[in-house]
């Protein structure tokens, strides 16, 4: 059975408890985290999550790194994203923050400090994989023992379609250049597919032009 959530919007960080599974919802992605504690009177959260590594921040720049959350990074076990415990600023008045509870509460076999210990056991891990091992699957594993994620499969289909459209509009060279400086995760997730589609489209166009000349 696939894990399903009941999502409750959080308007005050003070209502969160250690071991809670939360996500911050953006326009094109959701970022999942485990709450360790609320600090600074609810202005900061200490969390464990799969996030951009120092290597990625140094290689592409802080602004670009922020635009490419771990949920939509492309990695194959490289040091692009890693599991970290850190303090982060979250404003529930500006960001949509949701507490996630499971439709079947019996699947949450690890709770509170036990779930936190499990998540901490993977700190430093850099085996991020967009489809199978991402920020969502990490927290699900810590709480349920099941490393499941649904957002990778959904987004990779949407991303492929978005990236194919981008490839048609700007061409393969342009798309690769945009990807280098950072674009929304949906397009990145379909980059490989789009490059193939864009290449074939460009080749067909060139062949048609050559045929007309001949």
C-alpha positions in Angstrom: 0.0 0.0 0.0 1.3 3.4 -1.0 1.9 5.9 1.9 -0.7 8.6 1.9 -0.9 11.7 4.1 -3.3 13.9 5.9 -1.9 17.4 5.5 -2.7 20.2 8.0 -1.5 23.7 7.4 0.6 25.1 10.2 0.3 28.8 11.1 2.6 28.8 14.2 5.8 26.8 14.4 5.2 26.5 18.2 2.6 23.8 17.5 5.2 21.4 16.1 6.8 18.6 18.1 10.1 16.7 17.8 9.8 14.0 15.2 7.1 15.7 13.2 7.1 15.2 9.4 6.5 18.6 7.7 6.8 20.0 4.2 7.1 23.5 2.9 5.1 23.9 -0.3 6.4 26.1 -3.1 5.1 26.7 -6.6 6.8 23.8 -8.3 8.0 21.6 -5.5 7.5 20.4 -1.9 10.4 20.1 0.5 10.1 17.5 3.3 11.8 17.7 6.7 11.8 16.2 10.2 11.4 18.6 13.1 14.0 18.4 15.8 12.9 21.4 17.8 11.5 24.9 17.6 13.9 27.6 18.7 14.1 31.4 19.0 10.4 31.6 20.0 9.2 30.0 16.9 11.4 31.9 14.4 13.7 29.0 13.6 13.4 25.3 13.2 16.1 22.7 13.7 15.5 20.0 11.2 16.9 17.0 9.4 16.5 16.9 5.6 18.1 16.0 2.3 19.5 19.4 1.1 22.1 21.0 -1.1 25.6 20.2 -0.1 28.5 22.7 0.3 30.0 21.3 -2.9 26.9 22.3 -4.9 26.7 25.7 -3.3 30.3 26.4 -4.0 30.1 25.1 -7.6 26.9 26.8 -8.8 26.6 29.7 -6.3 24.3 30.3 -3.4 21.5 32.0 -5.4 21.3 29.2 -8.0 21.5 26.5 -5.2 18.5 28.0 -3.5 16.6 27.9 -6.7 17.2 24.1 -7.1 15.9 22.4 -4.0 16.9 18.8 -3.2 13.5 17.5 -4.2 14.3 18.4 -7.8 18.0 18.1 -8.0 19.4 15.5 -10.4 22.0 13.2 -8.9 23.4 9.7 -9.2 25.0 9.2 -5.9 27.2 12.3 -6.3 27.8 15.0 -3.7 25.0 17.2 -4.9 22.7 16.8 -1.9 23.2 15.2 1.4 21.4 14.6 4.7 22.0 17.4 7.1 20.8 18.6 10.6 20.6 22.3 10.7 18.7 25.4 11.8 16.5 27.0 9.1 14.3 30.0 9.0 10.7 29.2 8.1 7.9 31.8 8.1 4.5 30.1 8.1 2.8 33.4 7.3 4.8 33.6 4.1 5.3 29.9 3.3 2.7 27.2 3.2 4.0 24.8 5.9 2.1 21.5 6.4 2.2 18.9 9.1 1.9 15.5 7.5 0.3 12.6 9.3 -0.4 9.2 7.7 -3.9 8.2 6.6 -3.1 4.9 8.3 -1.6 5.9 11.7 -0.4 2.3 12.3 2.4 2.7 9.7 4.1 5.3 11.9 6.0 2.7 13.9 8.8 5.1 14.9 7.8 8.4 16.6 9.4 11.3 18.4 13.0 10.8 19.5 13.1 7.3 18.0 12.3 8.7 14.6 14.8 11.4 15.1 17.5 8.8 16.0 16.8 7.0 12.7 17.0 10.1 10.6 20.2 11.1 12.4 21.7 7.8 11.5 21.8 8.9 7.9 23.4 12.4 8.4 26.1 12.9 5.9 24.6 10.5 3.3 25.0 11.7 -0.2 23.1 9.0 -2.2 20.4 11.3 -3.4 18.4 10.0 -6.3 15.5 12.1 -7.7 13.1 9.3 -8.1 13.9 6.9 -5.3 16.0 8.6 -2.5 15.0 12.2 -1.8 13.9 14.4 1.0 10.4 12.8 1.1 11.7 9.2 1.2 14.2 10.0 3.9 11.5 11.1 6.4 9.1 8.3 5.4 11.9 5.8 6.1 12.7 7.3 9.5 9.0 7.1 10.6 7.6 4.1 8.8 10.6 2.1 7.8 9.4 2.4 4.2 11.5 4.5 1.9 8.7 5.7 -0.4 8.3 8.8 -2.4 5.6 9.8 -4.9 6.8 13.3 -5.9 9.7 12.0 -8.0 7.6 10.0 -10.4 4.9 12.7 -10.7 7.3 15.5 -11.3 9.5 13.6 -13.7 6.5 13.2 -16.1 5.5 16.8 -15.8 9.2 17.9 -16.0 9.7 15.9 -19.2 6.8 17.6 -20.8 7.9 21.1 -19.6 11.5 20.4 -20.7 10.4 19.2 -24.1 8.5 22.4 -24.7 11.5 24.4 -23.5 13.8 22.4 -25.9 11.5 23.2 -28.8 11.4 26.9 -27.9 15.1 27.5 -27.3 16.9 24.6 -28.8 19.2 22.0 -27.1 22.1 24.4 -26.7 20.0 27.0 -25.1 18.3 24.6 -22.8 21.6 23.2 -21.6 22.9 26.7 -21.0 19.8 27.6 -18.9 20.2 24.4 -16.9 23.8 25.4 -16.1 22.8 28.6 -14.4 19.7 27.1 -12.7 16.0 26.7 -13.7 12.9 25.4 -11.9 13.1 21.8 -10.9 10.4 20.6 -13.2 12.4 21.5 -16.2 15.6 20.0 -14.8 13.9 16.7 -14.0 13.1 16.3 -17.6 16.3 17.6 -19.0 17.7 14.3 -20.2 14.4 13.5 -22.0 14.2 17.0 -23.4 17.8 16.9 -24.8 17.0 13.8 -26.7 13.7 15.2 -28.0 15.2 18.5 -28.8 18.1 16.9 -30.7 15.8 14.9 -32.8 13.7 17.9 -33.6 16.7 20.0 -34.6 18.1 17.2 -36.7 14.8 16.8 -38.5 14.7 20.5 -39.2 18.3 20.5 -40.5 17.5 17.5 -42.7 14.4 19.2 -44.1 16.4 22.3 -44.9 19.2 20.3 -46.6 16.6 18.4 -48.7 15.1 21.7 -49.9 18.5 22.9 -50.9 19.2 19.7 -52.8 
